[in-house]
């Protein structure tokens, strides 16, 4: 299969491209390297990936790179909630207009299928006891979540009108080795505190719940979306929840360090509760998360304390 991965030099992209190359696919990485470096993907080039520097905001860049590709996996995005609050216009330009550019070039170049990275941020708040389903109402509370919701709406309309297969994957809280510090999730931030023998900082009371999913399970979900002949929207998560306070305690215990937890003022745009229902993903694209949170945290700790 001839696959183009936008944002292929990012955290998810590196894992994905490696996985696809090992499955003997032909892969092109398209990235502007604003949050990564070309040096960081030298190993993928050595494995056979083609690397093209360009920006999804530039139609000409996209037109040149999309030619002769069967499938597009669209990961390129502005993914920082805080950055979206500071600069909502740029977030909408990248996530909405940039995706529109990708779609228009897919149509022009007769691309058969597009797989898109979306986010649980489209849902906004949910009750503590409520599992979010793909048909749950979308009430995002940040410009980032709003941009992803608008992106999804555009994708559904465009692909329907132009007979392009699409899969939208709504990722919940992803963690794993190599997550960039700019966009690190709370697990990666706690890990940094542990490495530096610092107290773990929690914004708010720590009773916020999250559904964490390991990068390895995320990559499997993208691959399954690639090989199964399904259109639609799918939650990608563990289907389990944990409070941030419980997470901090667990990471301290597993690290065998005597560290304190520090509570700070809650962040603007921070969702209180988030847990996914993943039955549709299980039933339609055979998604089956393998990584328990405790094992994933152990892997992270061992990679930093060898």
C-alpha positions as CSV (number, residue, x, y, z in Angstrom):
1,X,0.0,0.0,0.0
2,X,1.2,3.5,-0.8
3,X,0.5,5.7,2.2
4,X,1.1,9.4,2.9
5,X,1.3,10.4,6.6
6,X,0.9,14.1,7.2
7,X,2.6,15.1,10.5
8,X,4.6,11.9,10.1
9,X,7.5,13.3,12.1
10,X,5.4,13.8,15.2
11,X,5.0,11.6,18.3
12,X,2.2,9.4,16.8
13,X,3.7,9.7,13.3
14,X,7.1,8.2,14.2
15,X,5.5,5.1,15.8
16,X,3.0,4.8,12.9
17,X,5.5,5.1,10.0
18,X,7.8,2.5,11.6
19,X,4.9,0.1,12.0
20,X,3.7,0.6,8.4
21,X,7.2,0.1,7.0
22,X,7.6,-3.1,9.0
23,X,4.4,-4.2,7.4
24,X,6.1,-3.6,4.0
25,X,4.0,-0.6,3.0
26,X,5.4,2.3,1.0
27,X,5.3,5.4,3.2
28,X,5.9,9.1,2.6
29,X,6.2,11.5,5.6
30,X,4.9,15.0,5.0
31,X,5.8,17.5,7.8
32,X,6.8,21.1,8.2
33,X,9.0,20.2,11.2
34,X,7.7,23.0,13.4
35,X,7.4,20.6,16.3
36,X,10.0,18.0,15.3
37,X,13.3,17.7,13.5
38,X,14.4,16.0,10.3
39,X,17.2,14.4,12.3
40,X,14.7,12.7,14.6
41,X,13.4,10.6,11.7
42,X,16.7,9.6,10.1
43,X,16.0,6.1,11.2
44,X,12.7,6.0,9.3
45,X,14.5,7.3,6.2
46,X,17.0,4.5,6.6
47,X,14.1,2.0,6.8
48,X,12.8,3.3,3.5
49,X,10.4,6.1,4.2
50,X,10.3,9.0,1.8
51,X,10.5,12.4,3.5
52,X,9.0,15.5,2.1
53,X,9.1,18.9,3.9
54,X,6.0,20.9,3.4
55,X,3.0,22.5,5.1
56,X,-0.7,21.6,4.9
57,X,-1.5,25.3,4.6
58,X,0.3,25.3,1.2
59,X,-1.9,23.8,-1.5
60,X,1.0,23.4,-3.9
61,X,3.0,21.5,-1.3
62,X,0.1,19.1,-0.8
63,X,-0.7,18.7,-4.5
64,X,2.9,17.7,-5.2
65,X,3.1,15.1,-2.4
66,X,-0.4,13.5,-2.6
67,X,0.0,12.4,-6.2
68,X,0.2,8.6,-6.5
69,X,-0.9,7.8,-3.0
70,X,-3.8,5.4,-2.3
71,X,-4.4,6.4,1.3
72,X,-3.8,9.5,3.4
73,X,-3.3,9.3,7.2
74,X,-3.8,12.9,8.4
75,X,-2.1,13.5,11.7
76,X,-0.8,17.1,11.1
77,X,-2.5,19.5,13.5
78,X,-2.1,22.1,16.2
79,X,-2.9,20.0,19.3
80,X,-2.2,22.2,22.3
81,X,-5.4,23.3,24.2
82,X,-3.5,26.1,25.9
83,X,-2.1,27.4,22.6
84,X,-5.6,27.3,21.1
85,X,-6.8,29.6,23.9
86,X,-4.0,32.0,23.3
87,X,-4.3,31.9,19.5
88,X,-7.6,30.4,18.4
89,X,-7.3,31.8,14.8
90,X,-4.1,29.9,14.2
91,X,-5.6,26.7,15.6
92,X,-8.6,27.0,13.3
93,X,-6.4,27.7,10.3
94,X,-4.3,24.6,10.9
95,X,-6.9,22.2,12.0
96,X,-9.8,23.3,9.8
97,X,-8.4,25.1,6.8
98,X,-5.4,22.9,6.6
99,X,-7.6,19.8,6.6
100,X,-9.8,21.4,3.9
101,X,-6.7,21.7,1.8
102,X,-5.8,18.0,2.4
103,X,-9.4,17.0,1.4
104,X,-9.4,19.1,-1.8
105,X,-6.1,17.6,-3.0
106,X,-7.4,14.1,-2.2
107,X,-10.3,14.8,-4.5
108,X,-8.0,16.2,-7.2
109,X,-5.6,13.2,-7.0
110,X,-8.3,10.5,-6.7
111,X,-7.3,9.3,-3.2
112,X,-9.4,6.3,-2.2
113,X,-9.3,6.7,1.6
114,X,-8.4,9.2,4.3
115,X,-7.9,8.4,8.0
116,X,-8.0,11.4,10.3
117,X,-6.8,12.0,13.8
118,X,-9.5,13.7,15.9
119,X,-9.9,14.1,19.7
120,X,-12.1,13.4,22.7
121,X,-12.0,17.2,23.1
122,X,-14.9,17.4,20.7
123,X,-17.2,16.1,23.4
124,X,-16.4,18.6,26.1
125,X,-17.7,17.8,29.5
126,X,-19.4,14.5,30.5
127,X,-20.7,13.4,33.9
128,X,-18.4,11.3,36.1
129,X,-20.5,8.1,35.4
130,X,-21.2,8.7,31.7
131,X,-19.2,6.8,29.1
132,X,-18.8,8.9,25.9
133,X,-20.2,7.3,22.7
134,X,-19.5,8.4,19.2
135,X,-23.1,9.7,19.0
136,X,-22.8,11.6,22.3
137,X,-23.4,15.4,21.9
138,X,-20.4,17.5,21.0
139,X,-20.0,20.5,23.3
140,X,-16.3,21.4,23.2
141,X,-15.0,23.8,25.9
142,X,-11.8,25.0,24.1
143,X,-11.0,26.4,20.7
144,X,-9.0,23.3,20.1
145,X,-12.0,21.1,20.6
146,X,-14.1,23.4,18.5
147,X,-11.6,23.3,15.7
148,X,-11.7,19.4,15.7
149,X,-15.5,19.4,15.7
150,X,-15.6,21.7,12.7
151,X,-12.9,19.7,11.0
152,X,-15.0,16.5,11.5
153,X,-18.1,18.2,10.1
154,X,-16.2,19.3,7.0
155,X,-14.8,15.8,6.5
156,X,-18.1,14.1,6.6
157,X,-19.7,16.5,4.2
158,X,-16.8,16.5,1.8
159,X,-16.2,12.7,1.6
160,X,-19.9,12.1,1.2
161,X,-20.1,14.5,-1.7
162,X,-17.0,13.1,-3.4
163,X,-17.2,9.4,-2.6
164,X,-14.0,9.1,-0.6
165,X,-13.8,6.5,2.2
166,X,-13.1,8.1,5.6
167,X,-12.3,7.1,9.1
168,X,-12.2,9.6,12.0
169,X,-10.4,8.4,15.1
170,X,-11.2,10.3,18.3
171,X,-8.1,9.7,20.4
172,X,-8.4,10.1,24.2
173,X,-5.4,10.7,26.4
174,X,-2.4,9.2,24.6
175,X,0.9,8.4,26.4
176,X,4.1,6.7,25.5
177,X,7.9,6.9,25.3
178,X,9.0,9.9,23.2
179,X,6.0,12.2,23.7
180,X,7.2,15.7,22.9
181,X,7.5,18.1,25.8
182,X,5.6,20.8,24.0
183,X,2.5,18.7,23.8
184,X,3.1,16.3,26.6
185,X,0.1,14.7,28.4
186,X,-0.1,14.6,32.2
187,X,1.6,11.2,32.4
188,X,4.7,12.5,30.5
189,X,4.7,15.6,32.7
190,X,4.5,13.5,35.9
191,X,7.3,11.4,34.5
192,X,9.5,14.5,34.1
193,X,8.8,15.5,37.7
194,X,9.8,12.0,38.9
195,X,13.0,12.0,36.9
196,X,13.9,15.4,38.4
197,X,12.9,14.3,42.0
198,X,10.2,17.1,42.0
199,X,6.7,17.1,43.5
200,X,4.0,16.1,41.0
201,X,1.9,19.1,40.1
202,X,-1.9,18.7,39.7
203,X,-4.1,21.5,38.4
204,X,-7.3,21.5,40.4
205,X,-8.4,19.0,43.0
206,X,-7.1,16.0,41.2
207,X,-10.6,14.4,41.0
208,X,-10.7,14.9,37.3
209,X,-11.0,11.6,35.5
210,X,-9.2,10.6,32.3
211,X,-9.2,7.6,29.9
212,X,-5.5,6.9,29.0
213,X,-4.5,5.0,25.9
214,X,-1.0,3.7,25.2
215,X,0.6,4.7,21.9
216,X,1.0,1.1,21.0
217,X,-2.8,0.6,21.0
218,X,-3.3,3.9,19.1
219,X,-1.0,2.6,16.3
220,X,-2.9,-0.7,16.1
221,X,-6.2,1.3,15.8
222,X,-4.9,3.3,12.9
223,X,-3.7,0.2,11.2
224,X,-7.0,-1.5,11.7
225,X,-8.7,1.6,10.3
226,X,-6.5,1.1,7.3
227,X,-7.2,-2.5,6.6
228,X,-10.9,-2.8,7.5
229,X,-13.4,-1.6,5.0
230,X,-15.3,0.7,7.3
231,X,-16.3,4.4,7.2
232,X,-17.2,6.4,10.3
233,X,-16.1,7.8,13.6
234,X,-14.5,5.7,16.3
235,X,-13.4,6.3,19.9
236,X,-9.9,5.1,20.6
237,X,-9.2,4.8,24.3
238,X,-8.9,2.1,27.0
239,X,-12.5,2.4,28.0
240,X,-11.3,2.8,31.7
241,X,-11.0,5.8,33.8
242,X,-8.7,7.0,36.6
243,X,-8.5,10.2,38.6
244,X,-5.5,12.4,38.1
245,X,-4.8,12.1,41.9
246,X,-4.9,8.3,41.7
247,X,-2.6,8.4,38.7
248,X,0.0,10.6,40.5
249,X,-0.1,8.2,43.5
250,X,0.4,5.2,41.3
251,X,3.3,6.7,39.4
252,X,5.0,7.7,42.7
253,X,4.5,4.2,44.0
254,X,5.9,2.5,40.9
255,X,8.9,4.9,40.8
256,X,9.7,3.9,44.4
257,X,10.4,7.5,45.2
258,X,9.2,9.6,48.1
259,X,7.6,12.5,46.3
260,X,4.8,14.9,47.2
261,X,1.8,16.0,45.2
262,X,1.3,19.7,44.8
263,X,-2.1,21.1,43.9
264,X,-2.4,24.3,41.8
265,X,-5.2,26.4,40.4
266,X,-7.2,24.6,37.7
267,X,-6.5,25.3,34.1
268,X,-8.8,27.1,31.7
269,X,-10.3,24.7,29.1
270,X,-9.5,21.7,31.2
271,X,-12.2,19.0,31.0
272,X,-13.4,17.5,34.4
273,X,-14.4,14.0,33.3
274,X,-13.6,11.9,30.2
275,X,-14.2,8.2,29.6
276,X,-14.9,6.4,26.4
277,X,-17.2,3.7,25.3
278,X,-15.2,1.7,22.7
279,X,-17.8,-0.9,21.7
280,X,-18.1,0.5,18.1
281,X,-14.3,0.4,17.6
282,X,-14.2,-3.2,19.0
283,X,-17.1,-4.4,16.8
284,X,-16.3,-2.6,13.5
285,X,-12.5,-2.3,13.3
286,X,-11.5,-5.1,15.7
287,X,-9.9,-2.6,18.0
288,X,-8.7,-4.3,21.2
289,X,-6.5,-2.3,23.6
290,X,-3.8,-4.5,25.0
291,X,-1.9,-2.2,27.3
292,X,-3.0,-1.8,30.9
293,X,-2.1,1.7,32.4
294,X,0.1,0.2,35.1
295,X,2.2,-1.7,32.5
296,X,2.5,1.4,30.3
297,X,3.7,3.4,33.2
298,X,6.2,0.7,34.1
299,X,7.6,0.8,30.5
300,X,8.0,4.6,30.7
301,X,9.8,4.4,34.1
302,X,12.1,1.6,32.9
303,X,13.0,3.5,29.8
304,X,14.2,6.5,31.9
305,X,15.8,4.5,34.8
306,X,17.9,1.9,33.1
